Amino acid sequence: MGSDCGGERVTVCAAKSKWVLTGVLVAVSGCAVGPNFKQPDTRMPSNWKAESFKTVAESQTVPDAPDVEWWNVFHDPELVSLEKRLASRNLDVQKAAAQLAGSRAQLRMAGAERFPALSATGSYARYQASSRMLQRIVHNIGRSTGGPIGDQLEAAGSDATIPLLDRWRDGVDATWELDLWGRVRRQYEAAQAYMDQSREEERGLLIAREGDLARDYMTLRGSQEDLRVLKANREDAARMLELTSARYRSGLVSETDVEEARSQLESIDAQIPQLEKQITLQINAISLLMGEPPGSLTAELTTLMRIPPVPPRVPVGVPSELAERRPDIRAASASLHAATAEVGQAIADFYPRVTIDASFGMQSFSFRDLGFWNARAWNVGPTISIPIFQGGRLTGQLELKKSSQKAAAIEYRKTVLSAWKDVDDALTSFGADQTRRDALVQQVETNRRAYVLASERYRHGMTAFLSVLDAERRVLQSELDLADMTTGVSSDVVRLYGALGGGWEASL
């Protein structure tokens, strides 16, 4: 069994009381059996190069320190306003704050055992003792004594009675466990680690909800951009229907062209209500995150706005500091710390437990006598409890705590690996989606030019309407794809900040 006394052993010489006192003071001052917690290694993976933290797209990640309020990189006043209100309004964050307060209360309770417990008591009792017992005692004494004195005692005992008595008592009681083996200190250490875990879980939940809000906001603006694209293409489709109708009335085209143009217009009309429904649902989702009822943010968010673009430079800090920022890593470390402390606590249960009990007060059969010094009563002394046979309970408890510590260490390693995976995935998506978005920008421009050329050729009777219709559909689809990918790139930035721990909110 380990100890943080550096392996030193205190030799107590029974013949010299001063060595006994010295040994007790040394034990009380520092010894704590069991392993000591050491911060696990969280170094960057050796095969992960700094170059992989850069993208080749237009928007670059840079190792500059990011703003704690990372959403400012989008320069969107509405998003900034929502994020600033989130921490005080989100119900999940409020619940986590309440749970953190409970962890602080648990820590205070655990810490109370480090100090003597004092309590003041006062009591009054009026009682009647058994006169029959007194008579039997006096009678037996008289018989054993014999002679005239014995006869007198036997005669007196037959009539002996105990009157009603009043008993008054007040005083102060104290008890304090001498933490010779660090059981109480390990218990307090574990409670403190659990509180740290709760604090990091609250911080992690806040970061997650900030990310949820930003992603929902991006999705909302993306749906509004889709709606704008649909409405713009609807105007083109309506103009094309007018053109084909005019050419049909002039006998230049068949009715088929008119019906195909009308079908394209109706197809766009059918998509608009679906998008409007999505926009309403997304506003409701944001309202829930903000702790508001459905429809409360409609007036604030219903105005069509562009998708917040990503800046040319995205500050993300140094990835080697990941463990210092990710709340899930910090929470896993705190959980491992608590499990390690509980192993020491379980080991300490094998050792004797010494408690000092003391009391001082006044006792009297009359309330008036409580003020006299000779009514005092006191006691002080140690109580030693030595576990001799527990049926394997202590051994089982120690094995349980050791297995919990091992599981916590494995969970910590898994959490760190998952964190690096999240960062790598976010960077990969950020670079790849930007490349695809740039390609879609070119595709939209090409499709738009092809549509204009096809429309002009159709207007002059140089091509069939099918070419125009096909070009029109390609324009619509590519513009919708571009809007979705623009949303995806902005969401990638949100995901990246979430993977990196949301900035530097260590002070939360």
C-alpha positions as CSV (number, residue, x, y, z in Angstrom):
1,M,0.0,0.0,0.0
2,G,1.3,3.4,-1.0
3,S,1.6,6.5,1.2
4,D,2.5,10.1,0.5
5,C,4.8,10.2,3.6
6,G,7.7,9.3,1.2
7,G,7.9,5.7,2.5
8,E,9.2,6.8,5.9
9,R,8.1,4.9,9.0
10,V,7.7,6.4,12.4
11,T,9.1,4.3,15.2
12,V,7.4,4.7,18.5
13,C,9.2,3.9,21.6
14,A,6.7,3.0,24.3
15,A,9.1,3.9,27.0
16,K,9.3,7.5,26.1
17,S,6.0,9.3,25.8
18,K,7.4,12.2,23.9
19,W,8.1,9.9,20.9
20,V,4.5,8.8,21.0
21,L,3.3,12.4,20.8
22,T,5.8,13.0,18.0
23,G,4.6,10.0,16.0
24,V,1.0,11.1,16.4
25,L,1.8,14.6,15.2
26,V,3.7,13.4,12.2
27,A,0.8,11.0,11.3
28,V,-1.8,13.7,11.7
29,S,0.2,16.3,9.7
30,G,0.9,14.5,6.5
31,C,0.4,10.8,6.1
32,A,-2.2,9.6,3.7
33,V,-2.2,6.0,2.5
34,G,-2.9,5.1,-1.1
35,P,-1.7,6.3,-4.5
36,N,-1.3,10.0,-5.2
37,F,-2.9,11.4,-8.4
38,K,-0.6,12.4,-11.2
39,Q,-1.9,14.3,-14.2
40,P,-1.9,12.0,-17.2
41,D,0.1,12.7,-20.3
42,T,-1.8,14.5,-23.0
43,R,0.9,15.2,-25.6
44,M,0.0,15.6,-29.2
45,P,0.1,12.4,-31.2
46,S,3.6,11.9,-32.7
47,N,2.2,11.2,-36.2
48,W,0.1,14.4,-36.2
49,K,2.1,17.2,-37.9
50,A,1.6,20.9,-37.6
51,E,1.0,21.2,-41.3
52,S,-2.2,19.1,-41.0
53,F,-3.6,22.0,-38.9
54,K,-3.7,24.2,-42.0
55,T,-6.1,24.1,-45.0
56,V,-5.3,24.9,-48.6
57,A,-8.6,26.7,-49.1
58,E,-9.2,30.5,-49.1
59,S,-10.1,30.6,-45.4
60,Q,-7.0,29.6,-43.3
61,T,-6.8,28.4,-39.7
62,V,-4.1,30.3,-37.8
63,P,-2.5,29.6,-34.4
64,D,-3.5,33.0,-33.0
65,A,-5.4,33.0,-29.7
66,P,-9.1,33.0,-30.5
67,D,-11.7,35.2,-28.8
68,V,-13.5,33.5,-26.0
69,E,-16.6,34.6,-27.8
70,W,-15.6,32.8,-31.0
71,W,-18.8,33.5,-32.8
72,N,-17.6,37.1,-33.3
73,V,-15.5,35.7,-36.3
74,F,-18.8,35.7,-38.4
75,H,-19.5,39.4,-37.8
76,D,-23.2,38.7,-37.5
77,P,-24.9,41.0,-35.0
78,E,-27.9,38.7,-34.6
79,L,-25.8,35.7,-33.8
80,V,-23.7,37.6,-31.3
81,S,-26.9,38.8,-29.6
82,L,-28.3,35.3,-29.3
83,E,-25.1,33.8,-28.0
84,K,-24.7,36.5,-25.3
85,R,-28.2,35.7,-24.1
86,L,-27.9,32.0,-24.2
87,A,-25.9,31.4,-21.0
88,S,-28.5,33.0,-18.8
89,R,-31.6,31.6,-20.6
90,N,-30.8,28.0,-21.6
91,L,-32.6,25.6,-19.3
92,D,-29.9,22.8,-19.7
93,V,-27.2,25.3,-18.6
94,Q,-29.4,26.4,-15.6
95,K,-29.9,22.8,-14.6
96,A,-26.1,22.1,-14.8
97,A,-25.5,25.2,-12.6
98,A,-27.9,23.8,-10.0
99,Q,-26.1,20.4,-10.1
100,L,-22.7,22.2,-9.7
101,A,-24.2,23.9,-6.6
102,G,-25.0,20.5,-5.3
103,S,-21.4,19.3,-5.8
104,R,-20.2,22.3,-3.9
105,A,-22.5,21.3,-1.0
106,Q,-21.1,17.8,-1.1
107,L,-17.6,19.2,-0.9
108,R,-18.6,21.3,2.1
109,M,-20.1,18.2,3.8
110,A,-16.9,16.1,3.1
111,G,-14.7,18.9,4.3
112,A,-16.6,19.2,7.6
113,E,-15.0,15.9,8.8
114,R,-11.6,17.5,8.8
115,F,-12.6,19.5,11.9
116,P,-13.9,18.7,15.3
117,A,-17.7,18.5,15.6
118,L,-19.1,20.6,18.4
119,S,-22.6,20.6,19.7
120,A,-24.3,22.3,22.6
121,T,-26.9,20.3,24.5
122,G,-29.4,21.0,27.2
123,S,-31.9,18.5,28.7
124,Y,-34.4,18.2,31.5
125,A,-36.0,14.9,32.6
126,R,-38.4,14.1,35.5
127,Y,-38.3,10.5,36.3
128,Q,-39.3,7.9,38.8
129,A,-36.8,5.1,39.6
130,S,-38.0,1.7,40.7
131,S,-38.6,1.6,44.5
132,R,-39.0,-2.2,44.3
133,M,-35.5,-2.6,43.1
134,L,-34.2,-0.4,45.9
135,Q,-36.2,-2.5,48.5
136,R,-34.8,-5.7,47.1
137,I,-31.2,-4.3,47.1
138,V,-31.5,-3.2,50.8
139,H,-33.2,-6.5,51.8
140,N,-30.3,-8.5,50.3
141,I,-27.7,-6.3,51.9
142,G,-29.4,-6.8,55.3
143,R,-29.5,-10.6,54.9
144,S,-25.9,-10.8,54.0
145,T,-24.9,-8.5,56.8
146,G,-26.8,-10.3,59.6
147,G,-27.1,-9.3,63.2
148,P,-29.0,-6.4,64.5
149,I,-27.8,-4.1,61.8
150,G,-28.9,-6.6,59.2
151,D,-32.4,-6.8,60.8
152,Q,-32.7,-3.1,60.8
153,L,-31.7,-2.9,57.1
154,E,-34.2,-5.6,56.2
155,A,-36.9,-3.7,58.1
156,A,-36.0,-0.4,56.5
157,G,-35.8,-2.0,53.1
158,S,-39.4,-3.1,53.1
159,D,-40.6,0.5,53.2
160,A,-37.8,2.2,51.2
161,T,-39.0,4.4,48.3
162,I,-37.4,6.6,45.7
163,P,-39.0,10.0,45.2
164,L,-39.6,11.7,41.9
165,L,-36.4,13.3,40.6
166,D,-35.6,16.2,38.3
167,R,-32.4,16.0,36.3
168,W,-31.0,19.1,34.6
169,R,-28.1,19.1,32.2
170,D,-26.4,21.5,29.8
171,G,-23.0,21.3,28.2
172,V,-20.9,21.1,25.1
173,D,-20.0,17.8,23.3
174,A,-17.1,17.4,20.9
175,T,-15.8,14.7,18.7
176,W,-12.8,14.6,16.3
177,E,-11.3,11.8,14.3
178,L,-7.5,11.8,14.3
179,D,-6.9,11.4,10.5
180,L,-3.9,9.2,11.1
181,W,-4.0,7.4,7.7
182,G,-5.5,10.2,5.6
183,R,-9.0,8.7,5.2
184,V,-10.7,12.0,5.7
185,R,-8.2,13.8,3.5
186,R,-8.7,11.3,0.7
187,Q,-12.5,11.7,1.1
188,Y,-12.2,15.4,0.8
189,E,-9.8,15.1,-2.1
190,A,-12.3,12.9,-4.0
191,A,-15.2,15.3,-3.3
192,Q,-13.1,18.2,-4.6
193,A,-12.3,16.3,-7.7
194,Y,-16.0,15.4,-8.2
195,M,-16.8,19.1,-7.9
196,D,-14.2,19.9,-10.5
197,Q,-15.8,17.3,-12.7
198,S,-19.2,18.9,-12.3
199,R,-17.8,22.3,-13.1
200,E,-16.2,21.0,-16.3
201,E,-19.4,19.2,-17.3
202,E,-21.3,22.5,-16.8
203,R,-18.7,24.3,-19.0
204,G,-18.9,21.5,-21.6
205,L,-22.7,21.7,-21.7
206,L,-22.5,25.5,-22.2
207,I,-20.0,25.1,-25.0
208,A,-22.2,22.4,-26.6
209,R,-25.3,24.6,-26.4
210,E,-23.3,27.6,-27.9
211,G,-22.4,25.3,-30.7
212,D,-25.9,24.0,-31.1
213,L,-27.2,27.6,-31.3
214,A,-24.6,28.6,-33.9
215,R,-25.3,25.5,-36.0
216,D,-29.1,26.0,-35.8
217,Y,-28.6,29.6,-36.8
218,M,-26.4,28.7,-39.8
219,T,-29.1,26.1,-40.8
220,L,-31.8,28.7,-40.5
221,R,-29.9,31.2,-42.6
222,G,-29.1,28.4,-45.1
223,S,-32.8,27.6,-45.4
224,Q,-33.6,31.3,-45.8
225,E,-31.0,31.4,-48.6
226,D,-32.6,28.4,-50.2
227,L,-35.9,30.2,-50.1
228,R,-34.4,33.3,-51.7
229,V,-32.9,31.1,-54.4
230,L,-36.2,29.4,-55.0
231,K,-38.1,32.7,-55.2
232,A,-35.5,34.2,-57.6
233,N,-35.7,31.1,-59.8
234,R,-39.5,31.2,-59.6
235,E,-39.3,34.7,-61.2
236,D,-37.2,33.3,-64.0
237,A,-39.6,30.4,-64.4
238,A,-42.6,32.7,-64.5
239,R,-40.9,34.9,-67.2
240,M,-40.1,31.7,-69.2
241,L,-43.7,30.6,-68.9
242,E,-44.8,34.0,-70.3
243,L,-42.3,33.7,-73.1
244,T,-43.4,30.2,-74.1
245,S,-47.1,31.2,-73.9
246,A,-46.5,34.2,-76.2
247,R,-44.6,32.0,-78.7
248,Y,-47.4,29.4,-78.5
249,R,-50.0,32.1,-79.2
250,S,-47.9,33.2,-82.2
251,G,-47.8,29.6,-83.4
252,L,-44.1,29.3,-83.0
253,V,-44.0,26.4,-80.5
254,S,-46.3,23.6,-79.5
255,E,-48.4,23.5,-76.3
256,T,-45.9,21.0,-74.9
257,D,-43.4,23.9,-74.3
258,V,-46.1,25.8,-72.4
259,E,-46.9,22.8,-70.2
260,E,-43.3,22.0,-69.5
261,A,-42.6,25.7,-68.5
262,R,-45.7,25.6,-66.3
263,S,-44.6,22.3,-64.7
264,Q,-41.2,23.9,-63.8
265,L,-42.9,26.8,-62.2
266,E,-45.3,24.6,-60.2
267,S,-42.3,22.4,-59.1
268,I,-40.7,25.5,-57.6
269,D,-44.0,26.6,-56.0
270,A,-44.3,23.1,-54.4
271,Q,-40.8,23.5,-52.7
272,I,-41.5,26.9,-51.2
273,P,-44.0,25.8,-48.5
274,Q,-41.6,23.0,-47.4
275,L,-38.8,25.5,-46.9
276,E,-41.1,27.8,-45.0
277,K,-42.0,25.0,-42.7
278,Q,-38.3,24.2,-42.2
279,I,-37.6,27.8,-41.3
280,T,-40.4,27.8,-38.8
281,L,-39.2,24.6,-37.2
282,Q,-35.6,26.0,-37.0
283,I,-36.8,29.2,-35.4
284,N,-38.7,27.0,-32.8
285,A,-35.5,25.0,-32.2
286,I,-33.5,28.2,-31.5
287,S,-36.4,29.4,-29.3
288,L,-36.1,26.2,-27.2
289,L,-32.3,26.7,-26.8
290,M,-33.0,30.2,-25.6
291,G,-35.6,29.0,-23.1
292,E,-38.4,30.7,-25.0
293,P,-41.8,29.3,-26.2
294,P,-42.4,28.5,-29.9
295,G,-42.9,31.6,-32.0
296,S,-41.3,34.0,-29.5
297,L,-38.3,34.7,-31.8
298,T,-40.2,34.7,-35.1
299,A,-40.2,38.5,-35.5
300,E,-36.5,38.6,-34.7
301,L,-35.4,35.8,-37.0
302,T,-37.9,35.7,-39.8
303,T,-36.2,38.4,-41.9
304,L,-34.3,36.8,-44.8
305,M,-30.5,37.2,-44.2
306,R,-27.4,35.8,-45.9
307,I,-25.4,32.9,-44.4
308,P,-22.7,34.3,-42.2
309,P,-19.5,33.9,-44.2
310,V,-16.2,32.6,-42.7
311,P,-13.4,35.1,-42.4
312,P,-10.1,34.7,-44.3
313,R,-8.3,33.9,-41.1
314,V,-9.8,31.6,-38.4
315,P,-7.8,31.9,-35.1
316,V,-7.8,28.5,-33.3
317,G,-4.8,28.7,-31.0
318,V,-2.2,26.0,-30.6
319,P,-3.6,22.4,-30.8
320,S,-1.0,21.1,-28.3
321,E,-3.1,23.0,-25.6
322,L,-6.1,20.9,-26.4
323,A,-6.2,19.2,-23.0
324,E,-6.2,22.6,-21.3
325,R,-9.3,23.7,-23.2
326,R,-11.5,20.7,-23.8
327,P,-14.0,20.4,-20.9
328,D,-14.6,16.7,-21.5
329,I,-10.8,16.0,-21.1
330,R,-10.7,18.1,-17.9
331,A,-13.8,16.3,-16.6
332,A,-12.3,12.9,-17.4
333,S,-9.1,14.0,-15.5
334,A,-11.1,15.1,-12.5
335,S,-13.0,11.7,-12.6
336,L,-9.7,9.8,-12.6
337,H,-8.5,12.0,-9.7
338,A,-11.5,11.2,-7.7
339,A,-11.2,7.5,-8.4
340,T,-7.5,7.6,-7.3
341,A,-8.4,9.4,-4.0
342,E,-11.1,6.8,-3.3
343,V,-8.6,4.0,-3.6
344,G,-6.6,5.7,-0.8
345,Q,-9.8,6.1,1.2
346,A,-10.6,2.4,0.8
347,I,-7.0,1.5,1.9
348,A,-7.4,3.7,5.0
349,D,-10.4,1.7,6.1
350,F,-8.1,-1.2,6.9
351,Y,-6.4,0.8,9.6
352,P,-7.6,1.6,13.1
353,R,-9.8,4.6,13.4
354,V,-9.1,6.9,16.4
355,T,-11.7,9.4,17.6
356,I,-11.3,11.8,20.4
357,D,-14.6,12.4,22.3
358,A,-15.0,15.1,24.9
359,S,-17.8,16.7,26.8
360,F,-18.2,19.4,29.5
361,G,-21.3,20.6,31.2
362,M,-23.3,21.0,34.3
363,Q,-25.6,18.4,35.9
364,S,-27.9,18.7,38.8
365,F,-31.1,17.5,40.3
366,S,-32.1,21.2,40.7
367,F,-32.2,23.9,38.1
368,R,-30.8,26.4,40.6
369,D,-27.7,24.3,41.2
370,L,-26.6,24.4,37.5
371,G,-24.8,27.7,38.1
372,F,-22.5,26.2,40.8
373,W,-19.0,25.1,39.7
374,N,-19.2,21.9,41.7
375,A,-22.1,20.8,39.4
376,R,-19.7,20.4,36.5
377,A,-19.2,17.1,34.8
378,W,-16.8,16.3,32.0
379,N,-15.0,13.5,30.2
380,V,-12.4,13.2,27.5
381,G,-10.7,10.3,25.9
382,P,-10.0,8.4,22.7
383,T,-12.1,5.7,21.1
384,I,-10.3,3.2,18.9
385,S,-12.0,1.1,16.3
386,I,-10.0,-1.7,14.8
387,P,-11.4,-3.7,11.9
388,I,-10.8,-7.4,12.8
389,F,-13.3,-9.3,10.7
390,Q,-15.6,-7.7,8.1
391,G,-16.4,-10.8,6.0
392,G,-14.4,-9.5,3.0
393,R,-16.3,-6.2,2.8
394,L,-13.2,-4.1,3.0
395,T,-11.3,-6.2,0.5
396,G,-14.2,-6.1,-1.9
397,Q,-14.5,-2.4,-1.5
398,L,-10.8,-1.9,-2.2
399,E,-11.0,-4.0,-5.4
400,L,-14.1,-2.1,-6.5
401,K,-12.3,1.2,-6.1
402,K,-9.2,-0.1,-7.9
403,S,-11.3,-1.3,-10.8
404,S,-13.1,2.1,-10.9
405,Q,-9.7,3.8,-11.1
406,K,-8.6,1.6,-13.9
407,A,-11.8,2.2,-15.8
408,A,-11.5,6.0,-15.3
409,A,-7.9,5.9,-16.7
410,I,-9.1,4.0,-19.8
411,E,-12.0,6.5,-20.2
412,Y,-9.5,9.3,-20.0
413,R,-7.4,7.9,-22.8
414,K,-10.5,7.3,-24.9
415,T,-11.6,10.9,-24.3
416,V,-8.2,12.3,-25.4
417,L,-8.2,10.2,-28.5
418,S,-11.8,11.2,-29.3
419,A,-10.8,14.8,-28.9
420,W,-8.0,14.5,-31.4
421,K,-10.3,12.7,-33.8
422,D,-12.9,15.5,-33.5
423,V,-10.2,18.1,-34.3
424,D,-8.9,16.2,-37.3
425,D,-12.4,15.5,-38.6
426,A,-13.3,19.1,-38.2
427,L,-10.2,20.3,-40.1
428,T,-10.7,17.8,-42.8
429,S,-14.3,18.8,-43.3
430,F,-13.4,22.5,-43.2
431,G,-10.8,22.2,-46.0
432,A,-12.8,19.7,-48.2
433,D,-16.1,21.7,-47.9
434,Q,-14.3,24.9,-48.9
435,T,-12.9,23.2,-52.0
436,R,-16.3,21.9,-52.9
437,R,-17.9,25.3,-52.3
438,D,-15.4,27.0,-54.6
439,A,-16.1,24.5,-57.3
440,L,-19.9,25.1,-56.8
441,V,-19.4,28.9,-57.2
442,Q,-17.8,28.2,-60.6
443,Q,-20.5,25.7,-61.5
444,V,-23.3,28.3,-60.7
445,E,-21.6,30.9,-62.8
446,T,-21.3,28.4,-65.7
447,N,-24.8,27.2,-65.4
448,R,-26.2,30.7,-65.2
449,R,-24.3,31.7,-68.4
450,A,-25.6,28.5,-70.1
451,Y,-29.1,29.4,-69.1
452,V,-28.8,32.9,-70.4
453,L,-27.5,31.6,-73.7
454,A,-30.1,28.9,-74.0
455,S,-32.8,31.5,-73.3
456,E,-31.6,33.8,-76.0
457,R,-31.3,31.0,-78.5
458,Y,-34.8,29.9,-77.6
459,R,-36.2,33.4,-77.9
460,H,-34.8,33.6,-81.4
461,G,-36.1,30.1,-82.3
462,M,-32.6,28.6,-82.6
463,T,-33.0,25.8,-80.0
464,A,-35.7,23.6,-78.5
465,F,-37.3,24.5,-75.2
466,L,-35.9,21.3,-73.7
467,S,-32.4,22.9,-73.6
468,V,-33.7,25.9,-71.8
469,L,-35.6,23.8,-69.3
470,D,-32.5,21.6,-68.6
471,A,-30.3,24.7,-68.2
472,E,-32.9,26.2,-65.8
473,R,-33.0,23.1,-63.7
474,R,-29.2,23.0,-63.5
475,V,-29.1,26.6,-62.3
476,L,-31.6,26.0,-59.6
477,Q,-30.0,22.8,-58.3
478,S,-26.4,24.3,-58.4
479,E,-27.6,27.4,-56.5
480,L,-29.3,25.3,-53.9
481,D,-26.2,23.1,-53.6
482,L,-24.0,26.2,-53.2
483,A,-26.3,27.6,-50.5
484,D,-26.1,24.3,-48.6
485,M,-22.4,24.1,-48.9
486,T,-21.9,27.7,-47.8
487,T,-24.0,26.7,-44.7
488,G,-21.8,23.6,-44.3
489,V,-18.5,25.6,-44.4
490,S,-19.8,28.1,-41.7
491,S,-21.0,25.1,-39.7
492,D,-17.6,23.6,-40.0
493,V,-16.1,26.6,-38.2
494,V,-18.6,26.1,-35.4
495,R,-17.7,22.4,-35.3
496,L,-14.0,23.2,-35.2
497,Y,-14.3,25.6,-32.3
498,G,-16.4,23.0,-30.5
499,A,-13.7,20.3,-31.1
500,L,-11.0,22.7,-29.7
501,G,-13.0,23.3,-26.5
502,G,-14.9,26.4,-27.6
503,G,-12.0,28.8,-27.1
504,W,-10.6,29.5,-23.6
505,E,-13.6,29.5,-21.3
506,A,-11.5,28.1,-18.4
507,S,-12.8,30.8,-16.1
508,L,-16.4,29.8,-16.4
